[in-house]
């Protein structure tokens, strides 16, 4: 259990390198569990995907720290392929790519705080995300914050495409 409330902070691209091992650890702890059940190496590859996305326009990363320990993160970037996939204009949209919180820290409001920070810091415009339909806590969080399911992902795997209209 955490002592005190985690601090949510923006992470500039320049400060990303030192956090990548911790991001991989959090991703490994999250994505090896149900409903994703990814092999450990694949689950930890979230750090490599985040690094690749960090050079894309509109990149935003929020991190949750309990002392010096990374306990969660959320990130996104501008211009998602999801808009094009659904035959919507692409360019001013934003995709919430990942939102991860260590399982030992679930239920403490960290996911909601990370979500709210990323969305607040992102460019305005339509927002998109993809999540697993059986990730009930995540789907509940998103719906509570106004996200609506607009389609099933055509690649399958029980993934939902969700959209949040601009404020």
N, C-alpha and C positions, 0 to 999 in steps of 0.2 A: 504494500500500500504506500502511496506517496505521502510525504510530509509536506503539506502546503500545496498551493495551486500551481500547476505548471505555467511557465511563461511562454506566451505565443509571440514569436518574433519573425519579421521578414528576414530572409537570407539573400544577400546579394550574390550574383553569379561569382564574383571574385572570392567569396567565402565558402563556396560550395565544395572545393576539393577536400578539405579536412572533414567534412560531414559525410562524404560518400560511404565510408565503411559503416557508419552508424545507420545510414539510410538503408544499406543492404541488410543490416541486421534486423531492422524493424520490418522491412519487406519480407525477409525470410521467416520471421515470427508470425506474420499475418497471412501470407499467401500459401503457406504449407498447410494451413488449416482449412476446414470446410468453410464455404462451399468450393473454394478454389482448388485445394489439394495439389498444388504445383510441386514438382520436385524442388529440393532446396536450392540448387543452382539457378533454376528458372525463377524462383521466388525472389532470390537475392539480386537478380538482374534488373530489378526496378531501379537500382542506382545507376546502371548504365543507360537505361531509357531516360531517366531524369537528366543525366548529363548531356545526352544527345538533344533533348528538348530545350536545354538551357540556352542554346544559341538561337532558338526560334523567337520570332517577334512576340512581345507581350508576356514573356515568361515570368511567372510569379511563384515563389516558394515560401511557404509558412512552415515554421518548425516549432514544436512544443518541447520545451526543456524543463526537466525536473532537476534543478541544480545544473550539473554539467552533462547530464544524460539526456540524449534524444529519446523521447517517448512517443513521438508521432510527427507526421509531416503531411502536408497537402500541397499539391502544385498543379499548375495548368499553364496553358499558353494560348495565344491567339491563333485564329484560322484553323479550324478543325476540319478534318475530312468527313466528320459526321454530317456537317451541313450539306456538303456536296452529295453524300450518300443518300440523303433524304430530299435531294433536289431543292435545297434552300440556298440562298446566296451565302458565299463564304468570303470572309475577309475581315469583317468587324465582329465576328463571333469569337467566343472563348470556350475552350474545352477544359473541364476539370479532369485532369488525367489520373491522379491518384490521391487517395485520402487514406492514410494508414495510422493506426494507433496500436501500440503494444497491447496484446490481449490482457496482460495484467493491469492495464490502465483503462479498460473498457468500463463504461458506465459513469465516468467522472466528468463528462462534458467536454472532453478534449477534442473529440471528432467534430462536434458542433462548433467549437471555437476555431478550429483549424479551417473548417468549411467557411465560416463567416469571414475570416480574415482573407482567405484566397479570393472569395467572391468580391469582397469590398475593395481589394487592391487590384483586381482585374480591370481590364478595359470594359467599358459599358457596351452593351449589345447582347444579343442572344447568347445563352450559355448552354453547353451540352456536356453530357457525361455518359459513360457506359458502366453498368454495374451488373453483377450476377443477380438474377432474380431471387436466388435463395439467400442472398446476403441481407437477411431481414432487418437487422439493425441499421445497416447503411441505407437500404431502401426507405425505411421508416424515417430516418434523419432527413433524407432528401425530400421526401413528400411533406414532412413537417415544415420544411423551408420553402415550399412552393414549387418544387420540381414536379413535372408531369411526365409519365411514360408516353412516348410518342410512337415507338416501334420496337419490335424485336430486332436484334442485330442480325443481318443477313448471314453472317458467318456462323450463326447458331450458338450452341453452348449455353443456352438459357440466359443470354445477356440482354439486358434492357437498354434502350437508348432513351435518355431522359433529357428534357429541355426546361430551362428556367427563363421566362421572359424577362426582358430588361426592366429595371425598376422605373 
